[in-house]
Each structure stands twice: as structure tokens, then as C-alpha cells.
Amino acid sequence: MPIRIPDTLPARKILESENVFVMSESRALSQDIRPLNILILNLMPIKTVTETQLLRVLSNTPLQVNVELLKVKSHVSRNTSEEHLTTFYKNFDDVRSHKYDGMIITGAPVEQLAYEEVDYWNELVEIMDWSKQNVTNTLHICWGAQAGLYHHYGIQKHATEIKQFGLFKHIVLDKNEPLMRGFDDVFIAPHSRHTTIRRADIEACKDLHLLAVSDEVGPHIIISADQKQIFVIGHAEYDRDTLSNEYKRDVSLGLPINKPAHYFPNDDADMLPQVIWRAHAHLLYSNWLNYYVYQTTPYIL
């Protein structure tokens, strides 16, 4: 899929080196089609890494996608330069009068805080409420999924005894749902979090439908009854070395951390992990774009 992003966005060179078709603005304007307009609310600390990860998994359909990046203004980023944020990101005031075909709300490393203690919680609530009327479909990731489930449906998160950290098997519960079309019966996805959502709470809510679950780490993919909200608890978009880098960072800082489960070959942190989740990551995002954005969004937003 041709992705329309600024020519100077750092992710562009990385994606082009992977043979991902990144379209220039001039070429995009010469095509007589309407692209899908996707807004990414990036809450992750190192935003350049998350940009690349998400743009990569959005790149596997024939649809043309125009991506805009959004940040919260009620939080000062310490891990991404102000120059990068000023150049490539918008604030909510810049987009609140617009409508979008799809939106992604990323995770954030704040799951051990109560939602109301997160410094940008009120702004995030405003954005989530706005999305219900101004976005055809919203995809929430990890903490973003937990936050969405809490705000929209009152589903509580719960602290886990140990960090849910590694690669885990998941079972597809509803093979007829288009989001799961093409999935194997069992598939792998990365997780990195200290909190979880209980399966019983999801199944007790008539407005939610559980699509995939793990025996080890619980609910993974959930969809709303109106199919306008999708919640993915986990990080299908992660790179090969994301969990490794997180583990080695915490070790170097002297923080208590177990090795990511089912991740390093022979459980040896010096060995290169195998990527065994990327095919389903691409399938998840392709299905989302096709069935819940492209086939449902109006031509004139």
C-alpha cells in the first residue's frame, strides 16, 4: 500500500529500505482517488520508533493511506525532541473540526497509574469522546485499549503478580468475525505490561465481543457491538528487538525484570529472537483497514 507521510519523517528511510511503498505528496495528488485518512494518537515515549512500527503494519494493502500524527498537549515528552514534535505532530485543536476514516490510539507506559492520575487523562477522554462522532473506526492498542475499555464501558484493569512480558499464544474465539479472517487457530503476539483485563468482565458486557484470548495473559482482541471500536491488548506491531531492548534496559538500570517469556532462543538473552508474529500483525491491520475502515467509511467524510 502506498503510505502518504512527510518526505522528511525519519520513518520514511527505514520503510523504503524495507521496500515499503511510501508515496510522495506530489505523486499522491496526481492520483484521482480519495485516500483513507488515518489519525495516529501516539502516546508512546520514543515516538519515532512507534511511528515506524505502525506505518510498517499499515503498509500491506492496495489502499492509499494518508497518515496524520497527533500528540497530547497536556504532557511534555522527554524522549522525543520538540523539533520532531513541532514538525510532524498536530495538537487536538488542529484536528477537532476534521473527520477521519480511522484512528489508532497507542499504548503508553503508564499502566501502573490509576487512569485519573495520568497527566493527560482528561485530554485523552475528550479525544476518545470526539472519536465516536468523527472517526469511522478507532483501534486502541495495549494501554490505549485498557483506557478505552475503562472509559467507554467501565471495564477495570487489574495488576498482575509479575509483568506480562514476552511472546504468547492466543486462540481465535470467533473465526467468522472479519477482523480474524485468515488467522490461524493459534497465533503469537508480543505483550509488555503490568496490568490485565479479566475475561469474565469482557464477557459480562453485552456491548463487547471477545475475539481472541491467551491462557497465559488473558483477553487480546475485543470489538464493540457496533463495530466502531476495536481493542488490542498487546503489541502486534513490535519489532524483532523491542522486547530485548526493554529487557536489557531494565537490567542495566538494576530494575527487577524477568526475561521475556518464549522469546529468546534457548532462553539465552545473547541470542537473536526469531520473528514469529509479524504475519499476523500485518493481517490484523490489513483486515482492520479493509473491513472496518475502507468498506464502512463514507466517501465524503
C-alpha positions as CSV (number, residue, x, y, z in Angstrom):
1,M,0.0,0.0,0.0
2,P,1.3,3.5,-0.7
3,I,1.6,5.4,2.6
4,R,1.5,9.2,2.4
5,I,3.8,10.6,5.0
6,P,6.1,13.7,5.0
7,D,9.2,13.3,3.0
8,T,11.4,14.2,6.0
9,L,9.8,11.9,8.6
10,P,12.6,9.6,9.9
11,A,10.5,6.5,9.4
12,R,10.4,7.1,5.6
13,K,14.0,6.0,5.0
14,I,13.6,2.9,7.2
15,L,10.4,1.8,5.4
16,E,11.9,2.5,2.0
17,S,14.9,0.3,2.9
18,E,12.4,-2.5,3.6
19,N,10.8,-2.0,0.2
20,V,7.6,-0.5,1.6
21,F,5.9,1.8,-0.9
22,V,6.0,5.3,0.6
23,M,4.3,7.8,-1.7
24,S,5.4,11.4,-2.2
25,E,2.9,14.1,-1.8
26,S,3.2,15.2,-5.4
27,R,2.5,11.7,-6.7
28,A,-0.4,11.2,-4.3
29,L,-2.0,14.4,-5.5
30,S,-1.7,13.2,-9.2
31,Q,-3.9,10.1,-8.5
32,D,-7.6,10.5,-8.9
33,I,-8.6,8.6,-5.8
34,R,-9.5,9.5,-2.2
35,P,-7.0,8.1,0.3
36,L,-8.1,6.8,3.6
37,N,-7.3,9.4,6.3
38,I,-5.9,7.8,9.4
39,L,-5.0,9.7,12.6
40,I,-2.5,8.2,15.0
41,L,-2.5,9.4,18.5
42,N,1.0,8.5,19.6
43,L,1.3,8.2,23.4
44,M,4.5,6.2,23.4
45,P,7.6,7.9,24.8
46,I,10.0,7.2,21.8
47,K,7.6,8.3,19.1
48,T,9.9,7.8,16.2
49,V,10.1,4.0,16.9
50,T,6.3,3.7,17.2
51,E,5.8,5.7,14.0
52,T,7.9,3.2,12.1
53,Q,6.3,0.2,13.6
54,L,2.8,1.3,12.9
55,L,3.5,2.6,9.4
56,R,5.0,-0.8,8.6
57,V,1.9,-2.8,9.5
58,L,-0.3,-0.3,7.8
59,S,1.6,-0.9,4.5
60,N,0.2,-4.2,3.4
61,T,-3.0,-3.4,1.4
62,P,-3.5,-1.8,-2.0
63,L,-5.3,1.1,-0.4
64,Q,-3.8,4.6,-0.4
65,V,-3.5,5.8,3.2
66,N,-2.8,9.4,4.3
67,V,-1.4,9.4,7.9
68,E,-1.5,12.3,10.3
69,L,0.2,12.2,13.7
70,L,-1.4,13.5,16.9
71,K,0.1,14.2,20.3
72,V,-1.4,15.4,23.6
73,K,-0.5,18.9,24.6
74,S,-1.1,18.2,28.3
75,H,2.1,16.1,28.6
76,V,5.7,17.2,27.9
77,S,7.6,14.5,26.1
78,R,11.1,13.8,27.5
79,N,12.1,11.1,24.9
80,T,11.2,12.8,21.6
81,S,12.7,16.1,20.5
82,E,10.5,19.2,20.5
83,E,11.7,19.8,16.9
84,H,10.3,16.5,15.8
85,L,7.0,17.0,17.6
86,T,6.6,20.5,16.1
87,T,7.5,19.4,12.6
88,F,5.4,16.3,12.3
89,Y,2.7,16.3,15.0
90,K,-0.6,18.1,15.5
91,N,-2.5,19.0,18.7
92,F,-6.1,18.1,19.2
93,D,-7.2,21.7,18.5
94,D,-5.7,21.3,15.0
95,V,-7.9,18.3,14.1
96,R,-11.1,18.6,16.2
97,S,-13.0,20.1,13.3
98,H,-11.9,17.3,10.9
99,K,-13.3,13.8,10.3
100,Y,-11.2,10.7,9.8
101,D,-11.7,7.2,8.3
102,G,-9.7,5.6,11.1
103,M,-7.8,6.3,14.2
104,I,-5.2,4.5,16.2
105,I,-4.6,5.2,19.9
106,T,-1.3,3.7,21.0
107,G,-0.2,2.3,24.3
108,A,1.7,4.2,26.9
109,P,4.0,3.1,29.8
110,V,1.6,4.4,32.5
111,E,-0.5,1.3,33.2
112,Q,0.6,1.2,36.9
113,L,-1.1,4.6,37.5
114,A,-4.8,5.0,38.1
115,Y,-6.3,6.4,34.9
116,E,-7.2,9.6,36.5
117,E,-3.6,10.1,37.7
118,V,-2.2,10.2,34.2
119,D,-1.5,13.8,33.5
120,Y,-3.2,13.8,30.1
121,W,-6.2,11.7,31.1
122,N,-8.8,14.5,30.7
123,E,-7.5,15.3,27.2
124,L,-7.5,11.7,26.2
125,V,-11.1,11.3,27.4
126,E,-12.0,14.4,25.3
127,I,-10.3,12.8,22.2
128,M,-12.0,9.4,22.8
129,D,-15.4,11.0,23.1
130,W,-14.7,13.1,19.9
131,S,-13.7,10.0,18.0
132,K,-17.2,8.4,18.4
133,Q,-18.7,11.1,16.2
134,N,-15.7,12.0,14.0
135,V,-13.9,8.7,13.2
136,T,-15.4,5.7,11.4
137,N,-13.4,3.2,13.4
138,T,-10.9,3.5,16.2
139,L,-8.2,0.9,17.0
140,H,-6.9,1.0,20.6
141,I,-3.5,-0.7,21.4
142,C,-2.4,-2.1,24.8
143,W,-2.8,0.6,27.5
144,G,-4.8,2.6,24.9
145,A,-7.1,-0.4,24.8
146,Q,-7.4,-0.6,28.5
147,A,-8.1,3.1,28.7
148,G,-10.7,2.8,26.0
149,L,-12.4,-0.2,27.7
150,Y,-12.4,1.7,31.0
151,H,-13.8,5.0,29.6
152,H,-16.4,3.6,27.2
153,Y,-17.5,0.5,29.1
154,G,-16.3,0.8,32.7
155,I,-14.0,-2.3,32.4
156,Q,-11.4,-2.2,35.2
157,K,-7.7,-3.2,34.8
158,H,-6.0,-5.4,37.4
159,A,-2.4,-5.5,38.4
160,T,-0.6,-8.8,37.6
161,E,1.7,-10.6,40.0
162,I,4.6,-10.5,37.5
163,K,4.9,-8.4,34.4
164,Q,3.2,-10.0,31.3
165,F,6.2,-9.8,29.2
166,G,7.1,-11.9,26.1
167,L,5.5,-13.8,23.3
168,F,2.3,-15.7,24.0
169,K,0.0,-18.0,22.2
170,H,-3.6,-16.8,21.5
171,I,-6.7,-18.7,20.5
172,V,-9.2,-17.3,18.0
173,L,-12.7,-17.5,19.5
174,D,-14.7,-16.2,16.6
175,K,-13.5,-17.2,13.1
176,N,-16.5,-15.6,11.4
177,E,-15.6,-12.0,12.5
178,P,-13.9,-10.3,9.5
179,L,-11.1,-8.9,11.8
180,M,-10.0,-12.5,12.3
181,R,-10.3,-13.6,8.7
182,G,-7.2,-15.6,7.6
183,F,-5.9,-16.0,11.2
184,D,-4.6,-19.4,12.2
185,D,-6.4,-21.2,15.1
186,V,-3.5,-20.3,17.3
187,F,-1.2,-17.3,16.8
188,I,1.6,-15.4,18.6
189,A,1.6,-11.8,19.8
190,P,4.0,-9.8,22.0
191,H,3.0,-8.3,25.3
192,S,4.7,-6.0,27.8
193,R,2.5,-4.7,30.6
194,H,1.9,-4.9,34.4
195,T,-1.9,-5.0,34.2
196,T,-4.6,-7.1,32.6
197,I,-8.3,-7.2,31.8
198,R,-10.3,-10.1,33.1
199,R,-12.1,-12.3,30.5
200,A,-15.2,-12.5,32.7
201,D,-15.6,-8.7,32.7
202,I,-15.5,-8.6,28.9
203,E,-17.9,-11.5,28.5
204,A,-20.3,-9.9,31.0
205,C,-20.6,-6.8,28.9
206,K,-23.3,-7.1,26.2
207,D,-21.7,-4.3,24.2
208,L,-18.3,-6.1,23.8
209,H,-17.3,-9.3,21.9
210,L,-14.1,-11.2,22.7
211,L,-12.3,-12.4,19.6
212,A,-9.0,-13.8,20.8
213,V,-7.6,-14.8,24.2
214,S,-4.5,-16.2,25.7
215,D,-4.4,-18.8,28.5
216,E,-1.4,-17.1,29.9
217,V,-2.1,-13.4,29.6
218,G,-5.9,-13.1,29.1
219,P,-8.0,-11.2,26.6
220,H,-6.2,-10.0,23.5
221,I,-8.6,-8.7,20.8
222,I,-12.0,-7.3,21.6
223,I,-14.6,-5.5,19.4
224,S,-17.6,-3.4,20.3
225,A,-21.1,-4.5,19.3
226,D,-21.4,-1.5,16.9
227,Q,-18.0,-2.4,15.4
228,K,-16.7,1.1,15.7
229,Q,-14.2,0.4,18.5
230,I,-11.5,-2.3,18.4
231,F,-9.3,-3.0,21.4
232,V,-6.0,-5.0,21.0
233,I,-4.3,-5.7,24.4
234,G,-0.7,-6.3,23.3
235,H,1.7,-5.1,20.7
236,A,1.4,-6.9,17.3
237,E,3.4,-4.0,15.8
238,Y,6.6,-4.6,17.8
239,D,10.0,-5.1,16.1
240,R,12.2,-8.1,16.5
241,D,14.3,-6.4,19.2
242,T,11.7,-4.4,21.1
243,L,11.3,-6.8,24.0
244,S,15.0,-7.4,24.0
245,N,15.8,-3.7,24.2
246,E,13.3,-3.3,27.0
247,Y,14.7,-6.2,29.0
248,K,18.4,-5.1,28.6
249,R,17.4,-1.5,29.5
250,D,15.8,-2.6,32.8
251,V,18.7,-4.9,33.6
252,S,21.2,-2.1,33.1
253,L,19.1,0.1,35.4
254,G,19.1,-2.6,38.1
255,L,15.3,-2.9,37.9
256,P,13.5,-6.2,38.7
257,I,12.7,-7.8,35.4
258,N,12.3,-11.4,34.1
259,K,13.4,-12.4,30.7
260,P,10.6,-12.1,28.2
261,A,8.8,-15.4,28.1
262,H,9.0,-17.7,25.0
263,Y,11.2,-15.1,23.2
264,F,14.9,-15.7,23.3
265,P,16.1,-19.0,21.6
266,N,17.0,-21.4,24.5
267,D,16.1,-18.5,26.8
268,D,19.5,-17.1,26.1
269,A,19.4,-13.2,26.1
270,D,22.5,-13.2,23.9
271,M,20.7,-14.9,21.0
272,L,18.8,-13.2,18.3
273,P,15.0,-13.6,18.7
274,Q,13.0,-15.0,15.8
275,V,10.1,-13.0,14.4
276,I,7.1,-15.3,14.6
277,W,4.3,-12.8,15.0
278,R,4.7,-10.4,12.0
279,A,2.5,-12.2,9.5
280,H,-0.5,-12.0,11.9
281,A,0.4,-8.4,12.7
282,H,0.1,-7.4,9.0
283,L,-3.1,-9.4,8.7
284,L,-4.7,-7.7,11.7
285,Y,-4.0,-4.3,10.4
286,S,-5.0,-5.2,6.8
287,N,-8.3,-6.6,8.0
288,W,-8.9,-3.5,10.1
289,L,-8.3,-1.2,7.2
290,N,-10.3,-3.2,4.7
291,Y,-13.4,-4.4,6.7
292,Y,-13.8,-1.7,9.4
293,V,-12.5,1.4,7.7
294,Y,-12.5,1.2,3.8
295,Q,-15.7,-0.8,3.5
296,T,-17.7,1.2,6.0
297,T,-16.5,4.8,5.8
298,P,-18.5,7.2,3.6
299,Y,-16.8,8.6,0.5
300,I,-17.5,12.1,1.7
301,L,-16.4,12.3,5.3
